[in-house]
Amino acid sequence: MPVRHFRNLRDKVKPWKESAARRMAKNLTPPEAALWNVLKDKRLGVCFQKQSIILGYICDFFCSSAGIVIEIDGKQHNKAKAIAYDKKRDSVLAEKGIETIRFTAKEVMSDINGVVAEIKKKVRARLR
């Protein structure tokens, strides 16, 4: 299993962003809470962190060993400004070798097994 080393991912994190991430981690949305119940405690064989700050962005879930960020997109992500922001963010993460996997909140709530199967597949592929 390859070991990934992501250096300087948390450099110069602004204090307000740290407190926002902590608040978000304590108050997960229903889709985030549903997925967290599957990801926590290494239930998929790898460690995930919730609401991690990576390269200045608050990411829903991050697995450093696989270099994967999982984002759950609500309706607000369908707006043009949010789409552009997400695209830029995914590009910045990709430059550091971090793959972003996106699911809609509706997907998570209606097909959690399918979402988990996709995450497992991506994690296995990234750990080869």
Rosetta blueprint (number, residue, H / E / L):
1 M L
2 P L
3 V L
4 R L
5 H L
6 F L
7 R L
8 N L
9 L L
10 R L
11 D L
12 K L
13 V L
14 K L
15 P H
16 W H
17 K H
18 E H
19 S H
20 A H
21 A H
22 R H
23 R H
24 M H
25 A H
26 K H
27 N L
28 L L
29 T L
30 P H
31 P H
32 E H
33 A H
34 A H
35 L H
36 W H
37 N H
38 V H
39 L H
40 K H
41 D H
42 K H
43 R L
44 L L
45 G L
46 V L
47 C L
48 F L
49 Q E
50 K E
51 Q E
52 S E
53 I E
54 I E
55 L L
56 G L
57 Y E
58 I E
59 C E
60 D E
61 F E
62 F E
63 C E
64 S L
65 S L
66 A L
67 G L
68 I E
69 V E
70 I E
71 E E
72 I E
73 D E
74 G L
75 K H
76 Q H
77 H H
78 N H
79 K L
80 A H
81 K H
82 A H
83 I H
84 A H
85 Y H
86 D H
87 K H
88 K H
89 R H
90 D H
91 S H
92 V H
93 L H
94 A H
95 E H
96 K L
97 G L
98 I L
99 E E
100 T E
101 I E
102 R E
103 F E
104 T E
105 A H
106 K H
107 E H
108 V H
109 M H
110 S H
111 D L
112 I H
113 N H
114 G H
115 V H
116 V H
117 A H
118 E H
119 I H
120 K H
121 K H
122 K H
123 V H
124 R H
125 A H
126 R H
127 L H
128 R L
